[in-house]
Amino acid sequence: MKDSLTLLHVLKNYQRFSPQKFELIAITSNPGGVDNSPLHKLCENLEIPFYEVQTDIKELVSRLNQEIPDSKKNIFGALNNSDKLFIWDKDKIK
């Protein structure tokens, strides 16, 4: 998150004096239950349009983990606490 916010500030400052004009927007995905109001406020203060995409990634991973046999869960155990989206073909897990 810190890298993204730093980049947002750098790009906003660059936008002010860049000879090339460009628009800047901020987009984030919310895996569910995350309060992004500080990001909304920051973008409002920086005058950057902010878009938040609501997802159910945590619920999806939780349901998929229930379907995976215990012997295979060690591979995917970290997914429940991850903010990254992992996609796999559950039919290939045997």
VEXTORLO-142578 format. One record per residue (C-alpha): residue number from 1; x, y, z. Coordinates in Angstrom, 1 decimal. Each point is the difference from the previous one (the first is absolute). Layout:
// VEXTORLO-142578
kolvex pos=NUM	x=X	y=Y	z=Z
...
This chain:
// VEXTORLO-142578
kolvex pos=1	x=0.0	y=0.0	z=0.0
kolvex pos=2	x=2.8	y=2.4	z=0.9
kolvex pos=3	x=1.5	y=-0.4	z=-3.5
kolvex pos=4	x=-3.3	y=0.8	z=-1.7
kolvex pos=5	x=-0.6	y=3.1	z=2.1
kolvex pos=6	x=3.5	y=1.2	z=-0.6
kolvex pos=7	x=-0.4	y=-0.5	z=-3.7
kolvex pos=8	x=-3.4	y=1.8	z=0.1
kolvex pos=9	x=1.7	y=3.1	z=1.7
kolvex pos=10	x=2.9	y=-0.1	z=-2.5
kolvex pos=11	x=-2.3	y=-0.2	z=-3.0
kolvex pos=12	x=-2.2	y=2.8	z=1.4
kolvex pos=13	x=3.0	y=2.3	z=0.4
kolvex pos=14	x=1.4	y=-0.9	z=-3.4
kolvex pos=15	x=-3.4	y=0.7	z=-1.5
kolvex pos=16	x=0.3	y=3.6	z=1.1
kolvex pos=17	x=3.1	y=0.8	z=-2.1
kolvex pos=18	x=0.1	y=-2.7	z=-2.6
kolvex pos=19	x=0.1	y=1.3	z=-3.6
kolvex pos=20	x=-2.2	y=-3.0	z=-0.9
kolvex pos=21	x=-3.5	y=0.4	z=1.4
kolvex pos=22	x=-1.6	y=-3.1	z=1.5
kolvex pos=23	x=-2.9	y=-1.0	z=2.3
kolvex pos=24	x=0.6	y=-1.8	z=3.2
kolvex pos=25	x=-2.5	y=-2.3	z=1.8
kolvex pos=26	x=0.3	y=-2.5	z=2.9
kolvex pos=27	x=-1.6	y=-3.4	z=0.0
kolvex pos=28	x=0.0	y=-2.6	z=2.7
kolvex pos=29	x=-1.7	y=-3.3	z=0.6
kolvex pos=30	x=-1.6	y=-0.7	z=3.4
kolvex pos=31	x=0.2	y=-3.7	z=0.8
kolvex pos=32	x=-2.8	y=0.6	z=2.5
kolvex pos=33	x=-0.2	y=1.7	z=3.4
kolvex pos=34	x=2.8	y=2.5	z=-0.7
kolvex pos=35	x=-0.5	y=3.6	z=1.0
kolvex pos=36	x=1.4	y=2.0	z=-2.8
kolvex pos=37	x=-1.4	y=3.4	z=1.2
kolvex pos=38	x=3.6	y=1.3	z=0.6
kolvex pos=39	x=0.8	y=-0.7	z=-3.7
kolvex pos=40	x=-3.2	y=1.8	z=-1.0
kolvex pos=41	x=0.9	y=3.0	z=2.1
kolvex pos=42	x=3.6	y=0.1	z=-1.3
kolvex pos=43	x=-1.1	y=-0.1	z=-3.6
kolvex pos=44	x=-2.6	y=2.6	z=0.7
kolvex pos=45	x=2.7	y=2.3	z=1.4
kolvex pos=46	x=2.3	y=-0.7	z=-3.0
kolvex pos=47	x=-2.9	y=0.6	z=-2.4
kolvex pos=48	x=0.4	y=-3.5	z=-1.4
kolvex pos=49	x=-3.1	y=-2.0	z=-1.0
kolvex pos=50	x=-0.2	y=-3.2	z=2.2
kolvex pos=51	x=-1.7	y=-3.2	z=-1.0
kolvex pos=52	x=-0.5	y=-3.0	z=2.3
kolvex pos=53	x=-1.0	y=-3.4	z=-1.3
kolvex pos=54	x=-1.8	y=-2.1	z=2.5
kolvex pos=55	x=0.9	y=-3.8	z=-0.2
kolvex pos=56	x=-0.7	y=-3.1	z=2.0
kolvex pos=57	x=3.5	y=-1.4	z=-0.3
kolvex pos=58	x=0.2	y=-1.0	z=3.7
kolvex pos=59	x=-3.3	y=-1.8	z=-0.1
kolvex pos=60	x=1.0	y=-1.7	z=-3.3
kolvex pos=61	x=3.3	y=-1.2	z=1.4
kolvex pos=62	x=-1.6	y=-1.2	z=3.2
kolvex pos=63	x=-2.6	y=-2.1	z=-2.0
kolvex pos=64	x=2.7	y=-1.4	z=-2.3
kolvex pos=65	x=2.2	y=-0.9	z=3.0
kolvex pos=66	x=-3.0	y=-2.0	z=1.4
kolvex pos=67	x=-0.2	y=-2.0	z=-3.2
kolvex pos=68	x=3.7	y=-0.8	z=-0.1
kolvex pos=69	x=1.0	y=-3.3	z=1.7
kolvex pos=70	x=2.0	y=0.5	z=3.2
kolvex pos=71	x=3.1	y=-1.6	z=-1.6
kolvex pos=72	x=0.0	y=2.9	z=-2.6
kolvex pos=73	x=-0.7	y=2.9	z=2.3
kolvex pos=74	x=3.6	y=0.6	z=0.9
kolvex pos=75	x=0.5	y=1.3	z=-3.5
kolvex pos=76	x=-2.8	y=2.6	z=0.3
kolvex pos=77	x=-0.1	y=0.6	z=3.7
kolvex pos=78	x=1.5	y=3.5	z=-0.2
kolvex pos=79	x=-2.8	y=1.1	z=-2.3
kolvex pos=80	x=-2.5	y=0.8	z=2.8
kolvex pos=81	x=2.3	y=2.8	z=1.3
kolvex pos=82	x=1.2	y=1.2	z=-3.4
kolvex pos=83	x=-1.0	y=3.2	z=-1.7
kolvex pos=84	x=1.1	y=-1.4	z=-3.3
kolvex pos=85	x=-2.2	y=-1.9	z=-2.4
kolvex pos=86	x=1.1	y=-3.5	z=-0.9
kolvex pos=87	x=-1.8	y=-1.9	z=-2.7
kolvex pos=88	x=0.3	y=-3.7	z=-0.5
kolvex pos=89	x=-2.0	y=-2.7	z=-1.7
kolvex pos=90	x=-1.4	y=-2.1	z=2.9
kolvex pos=91	x=-0.8	y=-2.8	z=-2.4
kolvex pos=92	x=3.8	y=-0.5	z=-0.5
kolvex pos=93	x=0.6	y=-0.4	z=3.7
kolvex pos=94	x=-0.3	y=-3.8	z=0.7
